[in-house]
Protein backbone atom coordinates (compact mmCIF):
# COMPACT_ATOMS: atom_id res chain seq x y z
CA UNK A 1 0.00 0.00 0.00
CA UNK A 2 2.87 2.37 0.74
CA UNK A 3 3.71 2.60 -2.96
CA UNK A 4 0.17 3.76 -3.81
CA UNK A 5 0.11 6.70 -1.42
CA UNK A 6 1.25 9.36 -3.87
CA UNK A 7 -1.41 8.47 -6.42
CA UNK A 8 -4.46 8.16 -4.15
CA UNK A 9 -6.80 10.92 -3.05
CA UNK A 10 -7.65 11.43 0.63
CA UNK A 11 -11.10 9.99 -0.04
CA UNK A 12 -9.62 6.86 -1.64
CA UNK A 13 -7.27 6.41 1.31
CA UNK A 14 -10.16 6.76 3.74
CA UNK A 15 -12.31 4.25 1.87
CA UNK A 16 -9.54 1.69 1.46
CA UNK A 17 -10.37 1.13 -2.21
CA UNK A 18 -10.27 3.08 -5.45
CA UNK A 19 -12.05 2.99 -8.78
CA UNK A 20 -10.08 2.14 -11.90
CA UNK A 21 -12.57 2.32 -14.74
CA UNK A 22 -15.45 -0.01 -13.85
CA UNK A 23 -13.50 -1.86 -11.17
CA UNK A 24 -13.29 -1.14 -7.44
CA UNK A 25 -9.73 -2.07 -6.39
CA UNK A 26 -8.73 -2.81 -2.79
CA UNK A 27 -5.76 -0.61 -1.79
CA UNK A 28 -4.56 -3.26 0.63
CA UNK A 29 -4.33 -6.39 -1.53
CA UNK A 30 -5.37 -5.44 -5.08
CA UNK A 31 -8.58 -7.51 -5.12
CA UNK A 32 -11.00 -6.14 -7.74
CA UNK A 33 -14.78 -5.94 -7.99
CA UNK A 34 -16.36 -5.37 -11.41
CA UNK A 35 -19.22 -2.88 -11.59
CA UNK A 36 -22.45 -4.59 -12.64
CA UNK A 37 -21.58 -7.91 -11.02
CA UNK A 38 -22.90 -9.29 -7.72
CA UNK A 39 -20.61 -10.72 -5.03
CA UNK A 40 -21.45 -13.03 -2.09
CA UNK A 41 -20.17 -12.16 1.39
CA UNK A 42 -21.29 -13.51 4.74
CA UNK A 43 -24.37 -15.15 3.30
CA UNK A 44 -25.50 -11.96 1.57
CA UNK A 45 -25.01 -10.52 -1.91
CA UNK A 46 -23.59 -7.09 -2.73
CA UNK A 47 -22.86 -4.88 -5.72
CA UNK A 48 -19.23 -4.06 -6.55
CA UNK A 49 -18.93 -0.98 -4.33
CA UNK A 50 -20.51 -2.56 -1.25
CA UNK A 51 -18.51 -5.74 -1.85
CA UNK A 52 -15.32 -3.65 -1.88
CA UNK A 53 -16.37 -2.01 1.39
CA UNK A 54 -17.03 -5.40 3.00
CA UNK A 55 -13.71 -6.68 1.67
CA UNK A 56 -11.75 -3.76 3.16
CA UNK A 57 -13.55 -4.29 6.46
CA UNK A 58 -12.34 -7.89 6.36
CA UNK A 59 -8.77 -6.55 6.37
CA UNK A 60 -9.54 -4.66 9.57
CA UNK A 61 -10.53 -1.46 7.78
CA UNK A 62 -8.66 1.38 6.09
CA UNK A 63 -7.97 3.12 9.41
CA UNK A 64 -5.93 0.21 10.79
CA UNK A 65 -4.03 -0.13 7.52
CA UNK A 66 -3.13 3.55 7.42
CA UNK A 67 -2.24 3.68 11.12
CA UNK A 68 0.07 0.71 10.58
CA UNK A 69 2.16 2.54 7.99
CA UNK A 70 5.70 3.62 8.80
CA UNK A 71 6.07 6.89 10.71
CA UNK A 72 7.63 8.56 7.67
CA UNK A 73 4.18 8.37 6.06
CA UNK A 74 1.96 9.18 9.04
CA UNK A 75 4.23 11.59 10.91
CA UNK A 76 2.83 10.18 14.16
CA UNK A 77 4.65 9.20 17.34
CA UNK A 78 3.69 5.99 19.08
CA UNK A 79 1.59 7.85 21.67
CA UNK A 80 -0.17 9.90 18.99
CA UNK A 81 -1.01 6.76 17.05
CA UNK A 82 -2.46 5.17 20.19
CA UNK A 83 -4.53 8.29 20.88
CA UNK A 84 -5.96 8.22 17.38
CA UNK A 85 -6.78 4.53 17.73
CA UNK A 86 -8.85 5.21 20.85
CA UNK A 87 -10.49 8.26 19.27
CA UNK A 88 -11.38 6.14 16.24
CA UNK A 89 -13.23 3.80 18.59
CA UNK A 90 -15.30 6.76 19.81
CA UNK A 91 -13.98 6.70 23.37
CA UNK A 92 -14.43 9.79 25.50
CA UNK A 93 -11.49 11.94 26.56
CA UNK A 94 -11.93 10.72 30.14
CA UNK A 95 -11.84 7.06 29.06
CA UNK A 96 -8.78 7.60 26.88
CA UNK A 97 -7.04 9.43 29.69
CA UNK A 98 -7.69 6.54 32.07
CA UNK A 99 -6.44 3.93 29.60
CA UNK A 100 -3.25 5.85 28.76
CA UNK A 101 -2.53 7.26 32.20
CA UNK A 102 -3.04 10.87 31.09
CA UNK A 103 -5.20 13.72 32.25
CA UNK A 104 -8.42 14.44 30.37
CA UNK A 105 -7.14 17.95 29.62
CA UNK A 106 -4.04 16.47 27.93
CA UNK A 107 -6.23 14.33 25.70
CA UNK A 108 -8.45 17.33 24.83
CA UNK A 109 -5.36 19.37 23.96
CA UNK A 110 -4.03 16.61 21.71
CA UNK A 111 -7.41 16.39 19.97
CA UNK A 112 -7.10 20.12 19.28
CA UNK A 113 -3.55 19.65 17.94
CA UNK A 114 -4.76 16.90 15.59
CA UNK A 115 -7.33 19.30 14.13
CA UNK A 116 -4.68 21.99 13.68
CA UNK A 117 -2.35 19.51 11.98
CA UNK A 118 -5.16 18.58 9.56
CA UNK A 119 -5.63 22.27 8.66
CA UNK A 120 -1.90 22.67 8.06
CA UNK A 121 -1.84 19.54 5.91
CA UNK A 122 -4.56 20.92 3.61
CA UNK A 123 -2.73 24.23 3.17
CA UNK A 124 0.58 22.44 2.60
CA UNK A 125 -0.99 20.21 -0.05
CA UNK A 126 -2.41 23.25 -1.85
CA UNK A 127 1.01 24.96 -1.79
CA UNK A 128 2.69 21.78 -3.04
CA UNK A 129 0.22 21.40 -5.92
CA UNK A 130 0.71 25.04 -6.91
CA UNK A 131 4.51 24.81 -6.88
CA UNK A 132 6.44 21.53 -6.90
CA UNK A 133 3.49 19.48 -8.07
CA UNK A 134 3.03 21.54 -11.24
CA UNK A 135 6.34 23.21 -11.96
CA UNK A 136 8.78 20.29 -12.01
CA UNK A 137 10.53 20.16 -15.42
CA UNK A 138 9.96 16.78 -17.16
CA UNK A 139 13.60 15.73 -16.86
CA UNK A 140 13.67 16.49 -13.13
CA UNK A 141 10.44 14.63 -12.38
CA UNK A 142 10.98 11.48 -10.32
CA UNK A 143 10.63 8.16 -12.09
CA UNK A 144 7.63 6.09 -11.02
CA UNK A 145 8.03 3.48 -8.33
CA UNK A 146 6.56 0.20 -9.53
CA UNK A 147 3.53 -0.99 -7.58
CA UNK A 148 5.13 -4.19 -6.28
CA UNK A 149 8.25 -2.42 -5.00
CA UNK A 150 9.78 -3.73 -1.79
CA UNK A 151 11.94 -1.81 0.70
CA UNK A 152 11.25 1.61 -0.84
CA UNK A 153 14.04 4.01 0.10
CA UNK A 154 16.66 6.32 -1.46
CA UNK A 155 17.43 3.69 -4.10
CA UNK A 156 14.23 4.77 -5.84
CA UNK A 157 15.16 8.47 -5.92
CA UNK A 158 15.98 8.86 -9.60
CA UNK A 159 14.79 11.47 -12.10
CA UNK A 160 13.60 10.74 -15.63
CA UNK A 161 16.87 12.13 -17.05
CA UNK A 162 18.94 9.94 -14.71
CA UNK A 163 16.85 6.93 -15.65
CA UNK A 164 17.42 7.54 -19.35
CA UNK A 165 21.18 7.83 -18.82
CA UNK A 166 21.32 4.60 -16.81
CA UNK A 167 19.39 2.70 -19.48
CA UNK A 168 21.60 3.95 -22.31
CA UNK A 169 24.72 2.87 -20.43
CA UNK A 170 23.37 -0.54 -19.42
CA UNK A 171 21.76 -1.79 -22.65
CA UNK A 172 23.51 -2.35 -25.95
CA UNK A 173 20.16 -2.66 -27.74
CA UNK A 174 16.53 -1.89 -26.97
CA UNK A 175 15.06 -3.66 -29.99
CA UNK A 176 15.66 -6.48 -29.34
CA UNK A 177 16.38 -5.84 -25.67
CA UNK A 178 19.98 -6.77 -24.86
CA UNK A 179 21.67 -5.99 -21.55
CA UNK A 180 25.39 -5.31 -21.86
CA UNK A 181 26.18 -5.47 -18.14
CA UNK A 182 24.09 -5.83 -15.01
CA UNK A 183 24.92 -2.84 -12.78
CA UNK A 184 26.28 -3.22 -9.27
CA UNK A 185 24.69 -0.11 -7.73
CA UNK A 186 21.23 -0.73 -6.30
CA UNK A 187 19.68 2.40 -7.84
CA UNK A 188 20.85 1.38 -11.30
CA UNK A 189 19.68 -2.20 -10.78
CA UNK A 190 16.13 -1.00 -10.13
CA UNK A 191 16.08 1.11 -13.29
CA UNK A 192 17.39 -1.78 -15.39
CA UNK A 193 14.99 -4.30 -13.85
CA UNK A 194 12.05 -2.00 -14.47
CA UNK A 195 12.94 -1.85 -18.16
CA UNK A 196 13.32 -5.63 -18.35
CA UNK A 197 9.94 -6.10 -16.65
CA UNK A 198 8.36 -4.18 -19.52
CA UNK A 199 9.08 -7.19 -21.74
CA UNK A 200 6.36 -9.08 -19.84
CA UNK A 201 2.63 -8.55 -20.42
CA UNK A 202 0.19 -8.18 -17.48
CA UNK A 203 -1.98 -11.07 -18.69
CA UNK A 204 0.91 -13.54 -19.10
CA UNK A 205 1.29 -16.48 -16.74
CA UNK A 206 4.62 -18.17 -17.42
CA UNK A 207 6.51 -21.19 -16.18
CA UNK A 208 10.00 -20.78 -14.73
CA UNK A 209 11.42 -22.25 -17.94
CA UNK A 210 9.56 -19.70 -20.08
CA UNK A 211 10.73 -16.84 -17.87
CA UNK A 212 14.31 -18.10 -18.08
CA UNK A 213 14.14 -18.35 -21.88
CA UNK A 214 12.82 -14.79 -22.11
CA UNK A 215 15.55 -13.47 -19.82
CA UNK A 216 18.35 -15.50 -21.46
CA UNK A 217 17.69 -13.60 -24.68
CA UNK A 218 18.29 -10.37 -22.78
CA UNK A 219 21.32 -11.35 -20.67
CA UNK A 220 23.37 -14.57 -20.30
CA UNK A 221 23.07 -14.63 -16.50
CA UNK A 222 19.30 -15.02 -16.64
CA UNK A 223 19.16 -16.59 -13.16
CA UNK A 224 20.42 -13.35 -11.60
CA UNK A 225 17.84 -11.32 -13.49
CA UNK A 226 15.05 -13.70 -12.46
CA UNK A 227 16.11 -13.58 -8.82
CA UNK A 228 16.23 -9.78 -8.67
CA UNK A 229 12.94 -9.37 -10.55
CA UNK A 230 11.33 -11.42 -7.79
CA UNK A 231 13.29 -9.81 -4.95
CA UNK A 232 12.37 -6.27 -5.99
CA UNK A 233 8.73 -7.12 -6.64
CA UNK A 234 8.59 -6.75 -10.42
CA UNK A 235 7.51 -10.38 -10.84
CA UNK A 236 5.55 -12.63 -8.52
CA UNK A 237 5.49 -16.41 -8.39
CA UNK A 238 3.33 -18.96 -6.64
CA UNK A 239 4.51 -20.97 -3.65
CA UNK A 240 5.99 -23.87 -5.65
CA UNK A 241 7.62 -21.57 -8.22
CA UNK A 242 5.71 -23.05 -11.14
CA UNK A 243 3.95 -19.85 -12.29
CA UNK A 244 5.33 -16.34 -12.79
CA UNK A 245 3.61 -13.08 -13.74
CA UNK A 246 3.95 -9.33 -13.36
CA UNK A 247 3.16 -7.98 -9.89
CA UNK A 248 -0.65 -7.69 -9.68
CA UNK A 249 -1.02 -3.90 -9.80
CA UNK A 250 1.74 -3.15 -12.31
CA UNK A 251 -0.85 -3.31 -15.10
CA UNK A 252 -2.23 0.01 -13.89
CA UNK A 253 1.25 1.52 -14.14
CA UNK A 254 1.65 0.51 -17.75
CA UNK A 255 4.47 -1.98 -17.34
N, C-alpha and C positions, 0 to 999 in steps of 0.2 A: 504493500500500500504506500510505503514511503516514496516510491518512485512516481506515484500518480499525483502527489500533492500539488505540484506546480500547475497542473492542467485542470484541476477540479475547482468548481465554484464552492463558496461557503455552503450553499444549499445542498450541493451534491455530497460534500463532506458530512454534513449533518444527517442526511438521509442514509448514507452508507451505500448508495448505488447511484448510477448515472445512466442517462439514456444515450445510446449510440444508434442513431437511426430509429428503427422499430424495436430495438432490444434494450431491456433494462439490465445493466451489468453490475454485479456485486463488486464494490471496491475492494473487498477483503479477499476474495478468492477467484474472481473472474467468472463466476457462474452467470449464465445469461437466461433471460426470460423474454420470449418473442411476443410482441403485442398481437392480440387477436387469438392467442392460444390460452387454454385453461390448464392450471396446474394443481395437483392434489397436495394437501399439506394438513397433517393432523386430522384426517378424516373429513376434511372440507375441501372445497374447490375455489380457486382464486384466479382472477385475471393476472396479467403479467406484472403490473405495478404492485398489486397487493401481495403477489407471490414473492416479489423481490423484497418487500418489506418484511414478510414473514421469514424469509431466508436470512436477511441481515440480523433479525432478532435471534435467530438460531445460533449466530456467531457470538451472541452476547450484546449485540447492538453496536451502533456506530460510536456512541460515547466511549464505551470501553476500549474499542479499537484505537480511537484517537488518543485517549488518555494513556494508552500503552506505548505510544510512539516515543522515540528518543527525545531527551530534553532539548536537543538542538532544533527540534520541530515545534515543540509545545512552549518552550521557554519557561516551564514550570519547575519549581523546586519540588522535592518529595512531599513536604507539608502542604504546599499549594495544591498539588494533585490530589492529596487525600481530602482536603477541604472541598474541592470541586466534586469529588466522588460522593461525599455526604450530601452536598447541596443538590446534586443530581437526583438523589433519592428522596428529596423533599423534606429532609430533616430540618427542624427548627434550629435557630442559632444556639439556643440553650442546650439542645440535645447534642449538637456537634461539639460544643464547648466541653460538655461532660465526657464525651467519647475521647476527645483529643487532649484533655487536660488543660484547656484554655479558658479564658474568661469569655462570657457572651459578647462583651464589648469588642474583644479582639476579633472574634468571628465576624461581627457586624462591620468592623473596619475593613477586614479583608474582603468582604462581599462588595464594599464600596470600591476598593482598589481594583477588583476584577472588572467592575463596570467601567472604571476609568481606563483600564488597559484596553478594553474592547473599543472604546471611543478612539483612543490613540491608534489602534490597529487599523481602523477604518480610514482615518486621515492619512496614515502612512501608506496604505495601499493605494489611495487616490494619488498621492505624491509620486509613488513608484510608477504607477501607470502613466502618469503625465510626463515622466522624465526617463528613467532607465527602461521602463517597459516599452516605450515607443521610439526612443531616440537611438537605440543601439545600432551602429552600422552593421550591415549583414555579415561582414567578415569577423567582427568582434563578438557576434552573438554566440552564446554557448551551444555546443553540439548537444543533441538530444541524448538523454540517458535512456537506454532500452528498458522496456517495462519489466523484464525479468532480472534486472541487475541485482547483484548481491554485493554487500559490503560497499555501499556508495560512499565515497570520500573524495579527497583531492585528486585521485587518479582520473576522475571523470571531468575535471575542470579543464576543458579544452575548447578553444573557439573553432568556428568553421574554417578559418584560414589555417589554423594549426592542424586541424584534421586533414585538410587537403594536402598540406605539405608532408604529413606522415604517410599518407596513402601513396603519394607519388614516389617517396623514397623506398617504401616497402615492397611495392608491386612492380614487376617488370612488364606486366600486361594486365589490362582490365577486360579485354575481350579477345580471347578467353581470359579468365581470371587466373593469374599466375603470381604466386608470392615468391619474391626473390630471397628474402630472409625474414625469419620470424623475430621481431624485436625483443630485446631483453627488458626494456623499461615498461613498467606496468601500464602507464598511460598510453603508450604506443600500442601495446598489446590489445587494449580494449578497442582502439580505433580500428586496428586491423581485423580483429574478430568480428566487429560489427559489420564491416564490409563483406567478410566471408559469409556471415549469416544471411546476407541479402541474396545469396545464391540458392537459398531454400525458400519454398513457397509455404504460406500459412496452412494450406490444406493438405500438405504432404505428411504422410506417416511412413517412415523409412526404417528398415532394419539396420543393424549396426554395420553389416557388410555394405549396404547401399550408401550409408553415410561415409564410410571409409573410402569407397570408390570415388565418391564426389570430391572428397577432400584430397585424395591422392593426386587428382588431376590439378589441384591448386598448389600443393606443396608436398614434397616427398615424405616428410615426417607427419603424415596424416594423423597418427595417434596423438601427437602433442596438440594438434589443432582440435581434435575431437574432445580431448580432455579439458582444454581451456574453454571451449564453447559450452560445455556442461558446467564447468566450475563458475563461470561468470554469468550463467543464466541466459545465454542466447538460445541454447537448445535444452529440451527436457527429454527425459527417458523414463520408461516405466521401471518398476522395481527389479525385474529380471534382465533389464538392458536390451530387450528384444525390439522395442519400438522407440524411435526418436522423432521429434518434431520441434518446430519453433516454439519458444515460450508462448503460453496461451494468449497473452494480450499484446504480443508484438505485431499482430495483424493490424491493430488500430494505429500503430506507429508507422506502418508502411514498409516494414522490413520485407 
